[in-house]
Amino acid sequence: MIQLTNMSGWFSTPNFPSNYPDNTQCSWNISIPAGYKIYLTFLEFELEECGSSCTCDYVEVSLFMALKTCFWIFEIF
């Protein structure tokens, strides 16, 4: 998992803007000080079509709160 702590920036999948390798799992942990907000914007977003099961590619955004810190987990499979 890649830890992101800057107050602004960007992240991408491996080989961007080309395709990432098959079976790649990417995770980013964004940590911010208490009282701050995270704004997440996708500038380019393409998913592989694999039917209604959504098992090929997806983005999951989760919120975890700890003492005085918020953690966001972004995963692209």
C-alpha positions in Angstrom: 0.0 0.0 0.0 1.3 3.4 -0.9 1.1 6.1 1.8 0.2 9.6 0.7 0.6 12.4 3.2 1.1 15.6 1.1 -1.6 18.3 1.3 -2.2 18.0 -2.5 -1.1 15.8 -5.3 -2.1 13.0 -7.6 -1.7 9.2 -7.9 -2.2 6.7 -10.7 -2.1 3.0 -11.6 1.2 1.5 -12.8 2.1 2.3 -16.4 -0.5 5.2 -16.6 -1.6 6.3 -19.2 -1.0 2.8 -20.7 -2.9 -0.2 -19.3 -1.7 -1.7 -16.1 -0.6 -5.4 -16.0 -3.2 -8.1 -15.6 -4.1 -9.0 -12.0 -2.7 -5.8 -10.6 -3.9 -4.7 -7.2 -3.3 -1.1 -6.2 -3.9 0.5 -2.8 -3.3 4.1 -1.6 -3.7 5.3 1.9 -4.3 9.1 2.2 -3.7 10.5 5.7 -4.8 14.0 6.6 -4.8 16.0 9.9 -8.1 16.2 11.9 -10.4 18.9 10.6 -9.2 18.7 6.9 -11.2 17.3 4.0 -10.2 15.2 1.0 -11.5 16.0 -2.4 -11.1 13.1 -4.8 -11.5 13.9 -8.6 -11.0 11.3 -11.4 -9.5 13.1 -14.4 -9.5 9.9 -16.5 -11.3 6.7 -15.6 -11.7 3.5 -17.7 -12.9 0.1 -16.5 -12.8 -3.2 -18.3 -16.2 -4.6 -19.2 -16.8 -8.0 -17.5 -20.5 -8.3 -17.1 -22.8 -7.4 -14.2 -20.6 -8.9 -11.5 -18.1 -6.0 -11.4 -15.3 -8.4 -10.6 -12.7 -7.2 -13.2 -12.0 -3.6 -12.4 -13.5 -1.4 -9.7 -12.7 1.4 -7.3 -13.4 1.2 -3.6 -13.3 4.2 -1.4 -13.4 3.5 2.4 -13.3 5.9 5.4 -11.4 4.8 8.5 -11.2 7.1 11.5 -8.5 6.8 14.1 -7.6 9.1 17.0 -7.2 12.6 15.5 -6.6 11.3 12.0 -8.7 10.2 9.0 -7.6 7.5 6.7 -9.0 7.0 3.1 -8.2 3.8 1.3 -8.4 3.9 -2.5 -8.2 0.5 -4.2 -8.2 -0.2 -7.9 -8.3 -3.9 -9.0 
